[in-house]
Amino acid sequence: YFCGANSTYNDKDFRCRFRMRRLFFEDIRRKVEARNPYFRQKVDCCGELGASSYQKVMAAHELKNNLVEHLWSRQGSAK
């Protein structure tokens, strides 16, 4: 989905969609995955693969962006 020959996004589209270069995202993903076991892909109790590290890191990134936008909008409306 994010990388490889079957990637949904080429490098230009990835940068436009996620506001960062793919290599920078890969670096963040590798470091987060190495530091925090939550971000590693695991097998669940039914033997199915759970969400990938790409999905988990991207969800955290989107959550951070939404929080920042919310805080900025509240700051602007407080004036």
N, C-alpha and C positions, 0 to 999 in steps of 0.2 A: 504494500500500500504506500509506504513512504519512500522506500529505496529499492534499488535493483532494477532489473530489466522490465518488470511489470509494474513499475511505480505509477501511481495516479498522476503525480506531478513531475514535470521536468524541473530543472534547477530554477529557471525564471519564474515559473508558476508557483513553485514552492516558496520562493522568497516573497512573492506578492501575497500569497495566501496566509503565510505564517509570520511574516515580517522579520525574517532572519534567513541567513544562508543555511543551506542544507548541512554543510560541514560543521557549522556552529551548533546546530541542533543535534547532530550526531555526537559531538564532543560533550554537550550537556547530558544527553541521554546516557552515554557510556559512564560518565562520572556519577550521575545520580544512581544508576543501576548498581554500580560498584559500591556505593556508600550505603544505600538503603535497600534492604531485601524486598520491601513492598513492591518496588518498581520492576522486579524480575518476573518474567512469565512463569507461571506455575501450573501444575496439573491439579484440577479440583477433585473432590471426593468421588465423582463419577468417571474419572479418567479423562476428562476433556481439558484441553488447554484453555487457560484463562486469557485475560487481556494481555497483549504484548507490552513490552517496555515502551515501545513507540506510542501505543495508545494511552498508556498511563501518564507518560511525561507530557504528551500533547494535551491531555485533559487538564493536568495541573497548570500548564502554560495558559490554556484558555480561561481557566478559573481565575488565575492571577490577572489576566488582561481585563476580564469582566469586573473584578473587584476594583482595579485601578480606575477604570472608566466610571464606575459607580461613585467612587470617592471624589473624582474630579467633578462630576456633575453635581454632587451635593455641595462641594466647596463653592462652585459657581452660583448655585441657587441661594446660598446663605447670605450673599451680599445684599 
